[in-house]
Amino acid sequence: MVSVAGPMPMHVTYTFEHIQDGGTRARIRVRGDASDLYRLAGPMMGRRVRSSLIKDLRDLERQVSSRRGG
């Protein structure tokens, strides 16, 4: 996924991998081009992006579980 809108352009790569216990492992890699202003705010933005991704994955997990009936 490529985001060109918002505070800074980013490339987000999602990878899903089947694991032995019947689950799925999701890996997410986020790369962004932090210009001068955003470079200063990088650590704070990193925490916000991480928090947002964790919330999105929890929401996805709930939706998948509810469709499976569990």
CHARMM internal coordinates of N, CA and C (Angstrom, degrees):
IC EDIT
DIST 1 N 1 CA 1.4466
DIST 1 CA 1 C 1.5184
ANGL 1 N 1 CA 1 C 107.09
DIST 1 C 2 N 1.3117
ANGL 1 CA 1 C 2 N 115.99
DIHE 1 N 1 CA 1 C 2 N 138.39
DIST 2 N 2 CA 1.4592
ANGL 1 C 2 N 2 CA 120.88
DIHE 1 CA 1 C 2 N 2 CA 176.84
DIST 2 CA 2 C 1.5191
ANGL 2 N 2 CA 2 C 107.55
DIHE 1 C 2 N 2 CA 2 C -120.66
DIST 2 C 3 N 1.3168
ANGL 2 CA 2 C 3 N 116.07
DIHE 2 N 2 CA 2 C 3 N 128.13
DIST 3 N 3 CA 1.4521
ANGL 2 C 3 N 3 CA 121.91
DIHE 2 CA 2 C 3 N 3 CA 177.63
DIST 3 CA 3 C 1.5177
ANGL 3 N 3 CA 3 C 108.57
DIHE 2 C 3 N 3 CA 3 C -108.88
DIST 3 C 4 N 1.3164
ANGL 3 CA 3 C 4 N 116.46
DIHE 3 N 3 CA 3 C 4 N 120.31
DIST 4 N 4 CA 1.4592
ANGL 3 C 4 N 4 CA 119.98
DIHE 3 CA 3 C 4 N 4 CA 178.47
DIST 4 CA 4 C 1.5214
ANGL 4 N 4 CA 4 C 111.05
DIHE 3 C 4 N 4 CA 4 C -107.78
DIST 4 C 5 N 1.3246
ANGL 4 CA 4 C 5 N 116.90
DIHE 4 N 4 CA 4 C 5 N -9.47
DIST 5 N 5 CA 1.4586
ANGL 4 C 5 N 5 CA 121.57
DIHE 4 CA 4 C 5 N 5 CA 177.88
DIST 5 CA 5 C 1.5204
ANGL 5 N 5 CA 5 C 109.04
DIHE 4 C 5 N 5 CA 5 C -100.89
DIST 5 C 6 N 1.2962
ANGL 5 CA 5 C 6 N 115.52
DIHE 5 N 5 CA 5 C 6 N 170.97
DIST 6 N 6 CA 1.4531
ANGL 5 C 6 N 6 CA 119.28
DIHE 5 CA 5 C 6 N 6 CA 178.62
DIST 6 CA 6 C 1.5148
ANGL 6 N 6 CA 6 C 111.48
DIHE 5 C 6 N 6 CA 6 C 93.66
DIST 6 C 7 N 1.3081
ANGL 6 CA 6 C 7 N 116.19
DIHE 6 N 6 CA 6 C 7 N -167.35
DIST 7 N 7 CA 1.4645
ANGL 6 C 7 N 7 CA 119.21
DIHE 6 CA 6 C 7 N 7 CA -173.33
DIST 7 CA 7 C 1.5283
ANGL 7 N 7 CA 7 C 114.62
DIHE 6 C 7 N 7 CA 7 C -66.94
DIST 7 C 8 N 1.3232
ANGL 7 CA 7 C 8 N 117.98
DIHE 7 N 7 CA 7 C 8 N -28.81
DIST 8 N 8 CA 1.4683
ANGL 7 C 8 N 8 CA 119.91
DIHE 7 CA 7 C 8 N 8 CA 177.36
DIST 8 CA 8 C 1.5164
ANGL 8 N 8 CA 8 C 109.66
DIHE 7 C 8 N 8 CA 8 C -159.22
DIST 8 C 9 N 1.3438
ANGL 8 CA 8 C 9 N 116.76
DIHE 8 N 8 CA 8 C 9 N 147.98
DIST 9 N 9 CA 1.4646
ANGL 8 C 9 N 9 CA 119.17
DIHE 8 CA 8 C 9 N 9 CA 178.56
DIST 9 CA 9 C 1.5277
ANGL 9 N 9 CA 9 C 111.32
DIHE 8 C 9 N 9 CA 9 C -65.35
DIST 9 C 10 N 1.3309
ANGL 9 CA 9 C 10 N 117.12
DIHE 9 N 9 CA 9 C 10 N 141.04
DIST 10 N 10 CA 1.4643
ANGL 9 C 10 N 10 CA 121.12
DIHE 9 CA 9 C 10 N 10 CA 179.58
DIST 10 CA 10 C 1.5229
ANGL 10 N 10 CA 10 C 110.51
DIHE 9 C 10 N 10 CA 10 C -141.10
DIST 10 C 11 N 1.3159
ANGL 10 CA 10 C 11 N 114.66
DIHE 10 N 10 CA 10 C 11 N 155.34
DIST 11 N 11 CA 1.4611
ANGL 10 C 11 N 11 CA 123.13
DIHE 10 CA 10 C 11 N 11 CA 170.28
DIST 11 CA 11 C 1.5181
ANGL 11 N 11 CA 11 C 105.68
DIHE 10 C 11 N 11 CA 11 C -116.25
DIST 11 C 12 N 1.3204
ANGL 11 CA 11 C 12 N 116.74
DIHE 11 N 11 CA 11 C 12 N 125.81
DIST 12 N 12 CA 1.4606
ANGL 11 C 12 N 12 CA 121.71
DIHE 11 CA 11 C 12 N 12 CA -179.97
DIST 12 CA 12 C 1.5247
ANGL 12 N 12 CA 12 C 107.41
DIHE 11 C 12 N 12 CA 12 C -119.67
DIST 12 C 13 N 1.3367
ANGL 12 CA 12 C 13 N 115.87
DIHE 12 N 12 CA 12 C 13 N 125.51
DIST 13 N 13 CA 1.4605
ANGL 12 C 13 N 13 CA 121.18
DIHE 12 CA 12 C 13 N 13 CA 179.52
DIST 13 CA 13 C 1.5203
ANGL 13 N 13 CA 13 C 108.57
DIHE 12 C 13 N 13 CA 13 C -114.50
DIST 13 C 14 N 1.3346
ANGL 13 CA 13 C 14 N 116.72
DIHE 13 N 13 CA 13 C 14 N 123.75
DIST 14 N 14 CA 1.4554
ANGL 13 C 14 N 14 CA 122.99
DIHE 13 CA 13 C 14 N 14 CA 177.74
DIST 14 CA 14 C 1.5213
ANGL 14 N 14 CA 14 C 107.83
DIHE 13 C 14 N 14 CA 14 C -105.74
DIST 14 C 15 N 1.3263
ANGL 14 CA 14 C 15 N 116.85
DIHE 14 N 14 CA 14 C 15 N 132.31
DIST 15 N 15 CA 1.4551
ANGL 14 C 15 N 15 CA 122.16
DIHE 14 CA 14 C 15 N 15 CA 176.10
DIST 15 CA 15 C 1.5198
ANGL 15 N 15 CA 15 C 107.54
DIHE 14 C 15 N 15 CA 15 C -128.89
DIST 15 C 16 N 1.3266
ANGL 15 CA 15 C 16 N 116.65
DIHE 15 N 15 CA 15 C 16 N 131.36
DIST 16 N 16 CA 1.4660
ANGL 15 C 16 N 16 CA 121.48
DIHE 15 CA 15 C 16 N 16 CA 178.90
DIST 16 CA 16 C 1.5164
ANGL 16 N 16 CA 16 C 108.31
DIHE 15 C 16 N 16 CA 16 C -117.96
DIST 16 C 17 N 1.3351
ANGL 16 CA 16 C 17 N 115.42
DIHE 16 N 16 CA 16 C 17 N 134.72
DIST 17 N 17 CA 1.4588
ANGL 16 C 17 N 17 CA 121.35
DIHE 16 CA 16 C 17 N 17 CA -175.82
DIST 17 CA 17 C 1.5245
ANGL 17 N 17 CA 17 C 109.80
DIHE 16 C 17 N 17 CA 17 C -133.41
DIST 17 C 18 N 1.3170
ANGL 17 CA 17 C 18 N 116.34
DIHE 17 N 17 CA 17 C 18 N 130.24
DIST 18 N 18 CA 1.4680
ANGL 17 C 18 N 18 CA 121.30
DIHE 17 CA 17 C 18 N 18 CA 176.21
DIST 18 CA 18 C 1.5317
ANGL 18 N 18 CA 18 C 108.37
DIHE 17 C 18 N 18 CA 18 C -69.74
DIST 18 C 19 N 1.3298
ANGL 18 CA 18 C 19 N 116.96
DIHE 18 N 18 CA 18 C 19 N 135.11
DIST 19 N 19 CA 1.4614
ANGL 18 C 19 N 19 CA 120.64
DIHE 18 CA 18 C 19 N 19 CA 176.16
DIST 19 CA 19 C 1.5225
ANGL 19 N 19 CA 19 C 109.17
DIHE 18 C 19 N 19 CA 19 C -116.57
DIST 19 C 20 N 1.3180
ANGL 19 CA 19 C 20 N 116.40
DIHE 19 N 19 CA 19 C 20 N 158.64
DIST 20 N 20 CA 1.4675
ANGL 19 C 20 N 20 CA 122.35
DIHE 19 CA 19 C 20 N 20 CA -169.07
DIST 20 CA 20 C 1.5191
ANGL 20 N 20 CA 20 C 115.04
DIHE 19 C 20 N 20 CA 20 C -57.16
DIST 20 C 21 N 1.3089
ANGL 20 CA 20 C 21 N 119.21
DIHE 20 N 20 CA 20 C 21 N -32.90
DIST 21 N 21 CA 1.4667
ANGL 20 C 21 N 21 CA 118.98
DIHE 20 CA 20 C 21 N 21 CA -176.17
DIST 21 CA 21 C 1.5281
ANGL 21 N 21 CA 21 C 112.82
DIHE 20 C 21 N 21 CA 21 C -79.17
DIST 21 C 22 N 1.3344
ANGL 21 CA 21 C 22 N 116.42
DIHE 21 N 21 CA 21 C 22 N 10.92
DIST 22 N 22 CA 1.4540
ANGL 21 C 22 N 22 CA 119.79
DIHE 21 CA 21 C 22 N 22 CA 178.75
DIST 22 CA 22 C 1.5163
ANGL 22 N 22 CA 22 C 113.63
DIHE 21 C 22 N 22 CA 22 C 91.57
DIST 22 C 23 N 1.3018
ANGL 22 CA 22 C 23 N 116.49
DIHE 22 N 22 CA 22 C 23 N 2.56
DIST 23 N 23 CA 1.4586
ANGL 22 C 23 N 23 CA 120.87
DIHE 22 CA 22 C 23 N 23 CA 179.86
DIST 23 CA 23 C 1.5179
ANGL 23 N 23 CA 23 C 111.94
DIHE 22 C 23 N 23 CA 23 C -94.52
DIST 23 C 24 N 1.2979
ANGL 23 CA 23 C 24 N 114.78
DIHE 23 N 23 CA 23 C 24 N -172.99
DIST 24 N 24 CA 1.4548
ANGL 23 C 24 N 24 CA 121.93
DIHE 23 CA 23 C 24 N 24 CA 178.56
DIST 24 CA 24 C 1.5153
ANGL 24 N 24 CA 24 C 108.89
DIHE 23 C 24 N 24 CA 24 C -133.22
DIST 24 C 25 N 1.3128
ANGL 24 CA 24 C 25 N 115.81
DIHE 24 N 24 CA 24 C 25 N 133.90
DIST 25 N 25 CA 1.4653
ANGL 24 C 25 N 25 CA 120.87
DIHE 24 CA 24 C 25 N 25 CA 176.44
DIST 25 CA 25 C 1.5231
ANGL 25 N 25 CA 25 C 107.68
DIHE 24 C 25 N 25 CA 25 C -99.39
DIST 25 C 26 N 1.3191
ANGL 25 CA 25 C 26 N 115.63
DIHE 25 N 25 CA 25 C 26 N 128.12
DIST 26 N 26 CA 1.4648
ANGL 25 C 26 N 26 CA 120.96
DIHE 25 CA 25 C 26 N 26 CA 177.21
DIST 26 CA 26 C 1.5199
ANGL 26 N 26 CA 26 C 108.21
DIHE 25 C 26 N 26 CA 26 C -105.79
DIST 26 C 27 N 1.3114
ANGL 26 CA 26 C 27 N 115.48
DIHE 26 N 26 CA 26 C 27 N 130.99
DIST 27 N 27 CA 1.4614
ANGL 26 C 27 N 27 CA 121.13
DIHE 26 CA 26 C 27 N 27 CA 175.05
DIST 27 CA 27 C 1.5179
ANGL 27 N 27 CA 27 C 107.50
DIHE 26 C 27 N 27 CA 27 C -120.63
DIST 27 C 28 N 1.3067
ANGL 27 CA 27 C 28 N 115.07
DIHE 27 N 27 CA 27 C 28 N 137.52
DIST 28 N 28 CA 1.4538
ANGL 27 C 28 N 28 CA 120.16
DIHE 27 CA 27 C 28 N 28 CA -178.38
DIST 28 CA 28 C 1.5164
ANGL 28 N 28 CA 28 C 108.51
DIHE 27 C 28 N 28 CA 28 C -129.93
DIST 28 C 29 N 1.3213
ANGL 28 CA 28 C 29 N 115.52
DIHE 28 N 28 CA 28 C 29 N 130.26
DIST 29 N 29 CA 1.4617
ANGL 28 C 29 N 29 CA 120.93
DIHE 28 CA 28 C 29 N 29 CA 177.09
DIST 29 CA 29 C 1.5221
ANGL 29 N 29 CA 29 C 106.99
DIHE 28 C 29 N 29 CA 29 C -120.08
DIST 29 C 30 N 1.3225
ANGL 29 CA 29 C 30 N 115.89
DIHE 29 N 29 CA 29 C 30 N 126.85
DIST 30 N 30 CA 1.4577
ANGL 29 C 30 N 30 CA 121.53
DIHE 29 CA 29 C 30 N 30 CA -179.84
DIST 30 CA 30 C 1.5202
ANGL 30 N 30 CA 30 C 108.19
DIHE 29 C 30 N 30 CA 30 C -117.58
DIST 30 C 31 N 1.3205
ANGL 30 CA 30 C 31 N 115.20
DIHE 30 N 30 CA 30 C 31 N 125.41
DIST 31 N 31 CA 1.4632
ANGL 30 C 31 N 31 CA 120.81
DIHE 30 CA 30 C 31 N 31 CA 175.22
DIST 31 CA 31 C 1.5221
ANGL 31 N 31 CA 31 C 107.55
DIHE 30 C 31 N 31 CA 31 C -123.09
DIST 31 C 32 N 1.3136
ANGL 31 CA 31 C 32 N 116.04
DIHE 31 N 31 CA 31 C 32 N 135.12
DIST 32 N 32 CA 1.4548
ANGL 31 C 32 N 32 CA 119.55
DIHE 31 CA 31 C 32 N 32 CA -179.75
DIST 32 CA 32 C 1.5123
ANGL 32 N 32 CA 32 C 111.55
DIHE 31 C 32 N 32 CA 32 C -135.62
DIST 32 C 33 N 1.3039
ANGL 32 CA 32 C 33 N 114.73
DIHE 32 N 32 CA 32 C 33 N 159.83
DIST 33 N 33 CA 1.4570
ANGL 32 C 33 N 33 CA 121.27
DIHE 32 CA 32 C 33 N 33 CA 177.89
DIST 33 CA 33 C 1.5179
ANGL 33 N 33 CA 33 C 107.78
DIHE 32 C 33 N 33 CA 33 C -105.21
DIST 33 C 34 N 1.3135
ANGL 33 CA 33 C 34 N 115.98
DIHE 33 N 33 CA 33 C 34 N 94.55
DIST 34 N 34 CA 1.4567
ANGL 33 C 34 N 34 CA 120.75
DIHE 33 CA 33 C 34 N 34 CA -177.29
DIST 34 CA 34 C 1.5231
ANGL 34 N 34 CA 34 C 109.78
DIHE 33 C 34 N 34 CA 34 C -83.93
DIST 34 C 35 N 1.3187
ANGL 34 CA 34 C 35 N 115.87
DIHE 34 N 34 CA 34 C 35 N 108.95
DIST 35 N 35 CA 1.4571
ANGL 34 C 35 N 35 CA 120.21
DIHE 34 CA 34 C 35 N 35 CA 176.52
DIST 35 CA 35 C 1.5275
ANGL 35 N 35 CA 35 C 108.96
DIHE 34 C 35 N 35 CA 35 C -72.71
DIST 35 C 36 N 1.3108
ANGL 35 CA 35 C 36 N 117.11
DIHE 35 N 35 CA 35 C 36 N -176.39
DIST 36 N 36 CA 1.4742
ANGL 35 C 36 N 36 CA 122.22
DIHE 35 CA 35 C 36 N 36 CA -173.77
DIST 36 CA 36 C 1.5234
ANGL 36 N 36 CA 36 C 113.68
DIHE 35 C 36 N 36 CA 36 C -49.37
DIST 36 C 37 N 1.3203
ANGL 36 CA 36 C 37 N 117.33
DIHE 36 N 36 CA 36 C 37 N -54.52
DIST 37 N 37 CA 1.4636
ANGL 36 C 37 N 37 CA 120.58
DIHE 36 CA 36 C 37 N 37 CA -177.09
DIST 37 CA 37 C 1.5224
ANGL 37 N 37 CA 37 C 111.32
DIHE 36 C 37 N 37 CA 37 C -63.99
DIST 37 C 38 N 1.3193
ANGL 37 CA 37 C 38 N 117.16
DIHE 37 N 37 CA 37 C 38 N -44.99
DIST 38 N 38 CA 1.4578
ANGL 37 C 38 N 38 CA 120.83
DIHE 37 CA 37 C 38 N 38 CA -176.86
DIST 38 CA 38 C 1.5226
ANGL 38 N 38 CA 38 C 112.23
DIHE 37 C 38 N 38 CA 38 C -71.90
DIST 38 C 39 N 1.3043
ANGL 38 CA 38 C 39 N 117.13
DIHE 38 N 38 CA 38 C 39 N -24.27
DIST 39 N 39 CA 1.4579
ANGL 38 C 39 N 39 CA 119.83
DIHE 38 CA 38 C 39 N 39 CA 177.81
DIST 39 CA 39 C 1.5367
ANGL 39 N 39 CA 39 C 109.96
DIHE 38 C 39 N 39 CA 39 C -61.63
DIST 39 C 40 N 1.3276
ANGL 39 CA 39 C 40 N 116.76
DIHE 39 N 39 CA 39 C 40 N -37.37
DIST 40 N 40 CA 1.4681
ANGL 39 C 40 N 40 CA 120.93
DIHE 39 CA 39 C 40 N 40 CA 178.09
DIST 40 CA 40 C 1.5296
ANGL 40 N 40 CA 40 C 111.34
DIHE 39 C 40 N 40 CA 40 C -66.96
DIST 40 C 41 N 1.3221
ANGL 40 CA 40 C 41 N 115.62
DIHE 40 N 40 CA 40 C 41 N -35.09
DIST 41 N 41 CA 1.4638
ANGL 40 C 41 N 41 CA 120.31
DIHE 40 CA 40 C 41 N 41 CA -177.47
DIST 41 CA 41 C 1.5316
ANGL 41 N 41 CA 41 C 111.85
DIHE 40 C 41 N 41 CA 41 C -92.56
DIST 41 C 42 N 1.3186
ANGL 41 CA 41 C 42 N 118.01
DIHE 41 N 41 CA 41 C 42 N 7.71
DIST 42 N 42 CA 1.4603
ANGL 41 C 42 N 42 CA 122.86
DIHE 41 CA 41 C 42 N 42 CA -175.69
DIST 42 CA 42 C 1.5142
ANGL 42 N 42 CA 42 C 115.78
DIHE 41 C 42 N 42 CA 42 C -49.70
DIST 42 C 43 N 1.3389
ANGL 42 CA 42 C 43 N 118.31
DIHE 42 N 42 CA 42 C 43 N -52.56
DIST 43 N 43 CA 1.4723
ANGL 42 C 43 N 43 CA 118.59
DIHE 42 CA 42 C 43 N 43 CA -178.87
DIST 43 CA 43 C 1.5331
ANGL 43 N 43 CA 43 C 112.89
DIHE 42 C 43 N 43 CA 43 C -59.13
DIST 43 C 44 N 1.3288
ANGL 43 CA 43 C 44 N 116.78
DIHE 43 N 43 CA 43 C 44 N -41.11
DIST 44 N 44 CA 1.4625
ANGL 43 C 44 N 44 CA 120.22
DIHE 43 CA 43 C 44 N 44 CA 179.79
DIST 44 CA 44 C 1.5323
ANGL 44 N 44 CA 44 C 109.78
DIHE 43 C 44 N 44 CA 44 C -67.77
DIST 44 C 45 N 1.3166
ANGL 44 CA 44 C 45 N 117.18
DIHE 44 N 44 CA 44 C 45 N -42.42
DIST 45 N 45 CA 1.4583
ANGL 44 C 45 N 45 CA 120.23
DIHE 44 CA 44 C 45 N 45 CA -179.89
DIST 45 CA 45 C 1.5272
ANGL 45 N 45 CA 45 C 110.92
DIHE 44 C 45 N 45 CA 45 C -65.42
DIST 45 C 46 N 1.3249
ANGL 45 CA 45 C 46 N 116.48
DIHE 45 N 45 CA 45 C 46 N -36.90
DIST 46 N 46 CA 1.4632
ANGL 45 C 46 N 46 CA 120.05
DIHE 45 CA 45 C 46 N 46 CA 177.49
DIST 46 CA 46 C 1.5132
ANGL 46 N 46 CA 46 C 112.09
DIHE 45 C 46 N 46 CA 46 C -59.47
DIST 46 C 47 N 1.3299
ANGL 46 CA 46 C 47 N 116.50
DIHE 46 N 46 CA 46 C 47 N -43.20
DIST 47 N 47 CA 1.4701
ANGL 46 C 47 N 47 CA 120.56
DIHE 46 CA 46 C 47 N 47 CA 178.28
DIST 47 CA 47 C 1.5331
ANGL 47 N 47 CA 47 C 111.14
DIHE 46 C 47 N 47 CA 47 C -64.64
DIST 47 C 48 N 1.3302
ANGL 47 CA 47 C 48 N 116.33
DIHE 47 N 47 CA 47 C 48 N -40.51
DIST 48 N 48 CA 1.4704
ANGL 47 C 48 N 48 CA 119.65
DIHE 47 CA 47 C 48 N 48 CA -179.42
DIST 48 CA 48 C 1.5232
ANGL 48 N 48 CA 48 C 111.43
DIHE 47 C 48 N 48 CA 48 C -67.40
DIST 48 C 49 N 1.3273
ANGL 48 CA 48 C 49 N 116.86
DIHE 48 N 48 CA 48 C 49 N -41.47
DIST 49 N 49 CA 1.4611
ANGL 48 C 49 N 49 CA 120.43
DIHE 48 CA 48 C 49 N 49 CA 178.30
DIST 49 CA 49 C 1.5199
ANGL 49 N 49 CA 49 C 109.75
DIHE 48 C 49 N 49 CA 49 C -63.63
DIST 49 C 50 N 1.3354
ANGL 49 CA 49 C 50 N 117.35
DIHE 49 N 49 CA 49 C 50 N -45.49
DIST 50 N 50 CA 1.4674
ANGL 49 C 50 N 50 CA 121.76
DIHE 49 CA 49 C 50 N 50 CA 179.47
DIST 50 CA 50 C 1.5275
ANGL 50 N 50 CA 50 C 110.58
DIHE 49 C 50 N 50 CA 50 C -59.90
DIST 50 C 51 N 1.3239
ANGL 50 CA 50 C 51 N 117.19
DIHE 50 N 50 CA 50 C 51 N -45.10
DIST 51 N 51 CA 1.4633
ANGL 50 C 51 N 51 CA 121.68
DIHE 50 CA 50 C 51 N 51 CA 179.62
DIST 51 CA 51 C 1.5236
ANGL 51 N 51 CA 51 C 110.95
DIHE 50 C 51 N 51 CA 51 C -62.13
DIST 51 C 52 N 1.3212
ANGL 51 CA 51 C 52 N 116.80
DIHE 51 N 51 CA 51 C 52 N -42.67
DIST 52 N 52 CA 1.4580
ANGL 51 C 52 N 52 CA 121.29
DIHE 51 CA 51 C 52 N 52 CA 179.38
DIST 52 CA 52 C 1.5304
ANGL 52 N 52 CA 52 C 111.41
DIHE 51 C 52 N 52 CA 52 C -64.52
DIST 52 C 53 N 1.3254
ANGL 52 CA 52 C 53 N 117.20
DIHE 52 N 52 CA 52 C 53 N -41.90
DIST 53 N 53 CA 1.4673
ANGL 52 C 53 N 53 CA 120.72
DIHE 52 CA 52 C 53 N 53 CA 178.94
DIST 53 CA 53 C 1.5174
ANGL 53 N 53 CA 53 C 111.59
DIHE 52 C 53 N 53 CA 53 C -65.58
DIST 53 C 54 N 1.3176
ANGL 53 CA 53 C 54 N 117.42
DIHE 53 N 53 CA 53 C 54 N -40.77
DIST 54 N 54 CA 1.4714
ANGL 53 C 54 N 54 CA 121.09
DIHE 53 CA 53 C 54 N 54 CA 178.06
DIST 54 CA 54 C 1.5294
ANGL 54 N 54 CA 54 C 109.89
DIHE 53 C 54 N 54 CA 54 C -61.56
DIST 54 C 55 N 1.3280
ANGL 54 CA 54 C 55 N 116.89
DIHE 54 N 54 CA 54 C 55 N -44.16
DIST 55 N 55 CA 1.4698
ANGL 54 C 55 N 55 CA 120.54
DIHE 54 CA 54 C 55 N 55 CA 178.19
DIST 55 CA 55 C 1.5236
ANGL 55 N 55 CA 55 C 110.17
DIHE 54 C 55 N 55 CA 55 C -61.76
DIST 55 C 56 N 1.3325
ANGL 55 CA 55 C 56 N 117.44
DIHE 55 N 55 CA 55 C 56 N -44.95
DIST 56 N 56 CA 1.4678
ANGL 55 C 56 N 56 CA 120.46
DIHE 55 CA 55 C 56 N 56 CA -179.90
DIST 56 CA 56 C 1.5216
ANGL 56 N 56 CA 56 C 111.27
DIHE 55 C 56 N 56 CA 56 C -61.04
DIST 56 C 57 N 1.3358
ANGL 56 CA 56 C 57 N 117.52
DIHE 56 N 56 CA 56 C 57 N -41.54
DIST 57 N 57 CA 1.4600
ANGL 56 C 57 N 57 CA 120.49
DIHE 56 CA 56 C 57 N 57 CA -179.98
DIST 57 CA 57 C 1.5241
ANGL 57 N 57 CA 57 C 111.80
DIHE 56 C 57 N 57 CA 57 C -67.77
DIST 57 C 58 N 1.3246
ANGL 57 CA 57 C 58 N 117.46
DIHE 57 N 57 CA 57 C 58 N -37.20
DIST 58 N 58 CA 1.4751
ANGL 57 C 58 N 58 CA 119.87
DIHE 57 CA 57 C 58 N 58 CA 176.51
DIST 58 CA 58 C 1.5197
ANGL 58 N 58 CA 58 C 110.44
DIHE 57 C 58 N 58 CA 58 C -64.82
DIST 58 C 59 N 1.3462
ANGL 58 CA 58 C 59 N 116.63
DIHE 58 N 58 CA 58 C 59 N -41.51
DIST 59 N 59 CA 1.4679
ANGL 58 C 59 N 59 CA 120.15
DIHE 58 CA 58 C 59 N 59 CA 176.96
DIST 59 CA 59 C 1.5229
ANGL 59 N 59 CA 59 C 110.85
DIHE 58 C 59 N 59 CA 59 C -61.52
DIST 59 C 60 N 1.3252
ANGL 59 CA 59 C 60 N 116.80
DIHE 59 N 59 CA 59 C 60 N -44.01
DIST 60 N 60 CA 1.4676
ANGL 59 C 60 N 60 CA 121.66
DIHE 59 CA 59 C 60 N 60 CA 178.68
DIST 60 CA 60 C 1.5264
ANGL 60 N 60 CA 60 C 110.42
DIHE 59 C 60 N 60 CA 60 C -61.67
DIST 60 C 61 N 1.3323
ANGL 60 CA 60 C 61 N 116.88
DIHE 60 N 60 CA 60 C 61 N -44.07
DIST 61 N 61 CA 1.4644
ANGL 60 C 61 N 61 CA 121.07
DIHE 60 CA 60 C 61 N 61 CA 179.43
DIST 61 CA 61 C 1.5315
ANGL 61 N 61 CA 61 C 110.75
DIHE 60 C 61 N 61 CA 61 C -60.43
DIST 61 C 62 N 1.3261
ANGL 61 CA 61 C 62 N 116.96
DIHE 61 N 61 CA 61 C 62 N -43.26
DIST 62 N 62 CA 1.4718
ANGL 61 C 62 N 62 CA 120.45
DIHE 61 CA 61 C 62 N 62 CA 178.50
DIST 62 CA 62 C 1.5221
ANGL 62 N 62 CA 62 C 111.32
DIHE 61 C 62 N 62 CA 62 C -62.64
DIST 62 C 63 N 1.3225
ANGL 62 CA 62 C 63 N 116.87
DIHE 62 N 62 CA 62 C 63 N -42.08
DIST 63 N 63 CA 1.4664
ANGL 62 C 63 N 63 CA 119.65
DIHE 62 CA 62 C 63 N 63 CA -179.23
DIST 63 CA 63 C 1.5291
ANGL 63 N 63 CA 63 C 110.96
DIHE 62 C 63 N 63 CA 63 C -66.28
DIST 63 C 64 N 1.3069
ANGL 63 CA 63 C 64 N 117.49
DIHE 63 N 63 CA 63 C 64 N -42.73
DIST 64 N 64 CA 1.4672
ANGL 63 C 64 N 64 CA 120.97
DIHE 63 CA 63 C 64 N 64 CA 179.88
DIST 64 CA 64 C 1.5278
ANGL 64 N 64 CA 64 C 110.01
DIHE 63 C 64 N 64 CA 64 C -65.51
DIST 64 C 65 N 1.3256
ANGL 64 CA 64 C 65 N 116.97
DIHE 64 N 64 CA 64 C 65 N -43.49
DIST 65 N 65 CA 1.4749
ANGL 64 C 65 N 65 CA 121.00
DIHE 64 CA 64 C 65 N 65 CA 179.89
DIST 65 CA 65 C 1.5136
ANGL 65 N 65 CA 65 C 111.62
DIHE 64 C 65 N 65 CA 65 C -63.22
DIST 65 C 66 N 1.3198
ANGL 65 CA 65 C 66 N 117.29
DIHE 65 N 65 CA 65 C 66 N -40.31
DIST 66 N 66 CA 1.4633
ANGL 65 C 66 N 66 CA 120.04
DIHE 65 CA 65 C 66 N 66 CA -178.19
DIST 66 CA 66 C 1.5310
ANGL 66 N 66 CA 66 C 111.04
DIHE 65 C 66 N 66 CA 66 C -68.44
DIST 66 C 67 N 1.3101
ANGL 66 CA 66 C 67 N 117.78
DIHE 66 N 66 CA 66 C 67 N -30.91
DIST 67 N 67 CA 1.4727
ANGL 66 C 67 N 67 CA 120.66
DIHE 66 CA 66 C 67 N 67 CA 178.64
DIST 67 CA 67 C 1.5097
ANGL 67 N 67 CA 67 C 111.91
DIHE 66 C 67 N 67 CA 67 C -75.30
DIST 67 C 68 N 1.3393
ANGL 67 CA 67 C 68 N 116.09
DIHE 67 N 67 CA 67 C 68 N -25.08
DIST 68 N 68 CA 1.4667
ANGL 67 C 68 N 68 CA 121.20
DIHE 67 CA 67 C 68 N 68 CA 177.20
DIST 68 CA 68 C 1.5050
ANGL 68 N 68 CA 68 C 111.79
DIHE 67 C 68 N 68 CA 68 C -83.51
DIST 68 C 69 N 1.3316
ANGL 68 CA 68 C 69 N 115.36
DIHE 68 N 68 CA 68 C 69 N -13.96
DIST 69 N 69 CA 1.4562
ANGL 68 C 69 N 69 CA 119.94
DIHE 68 CA 68 C 69 N 69 CA -178.91
DIST 69 CA 69 C 1.5148
ANGL 69 N 69 CA 69 C 112.12
DIHE 68 C 69 N 69 CA 69 C 87.55
DIST 69 C 70 N 1.3474
ANGL 69 CA 69 C 70 N 116.86
DIHE 69 N 69 CA 69 C 70 N 21.39
DIST 70 N 70 CA 1.4542
ANGL 69 C 70 N 70 CA 117.56
DIHE 69 CA 69 C 70 N 70 CA -177.36
DIST 70 CA 70 C 1.4348
ANGL 70 N 70 CA 70 C 109.58
DIHE 69 C 70 N 70 CA 70 C -144.25
END
COOR INIT
IC SEED 1 N 1 CA 1 C
IC BUILD
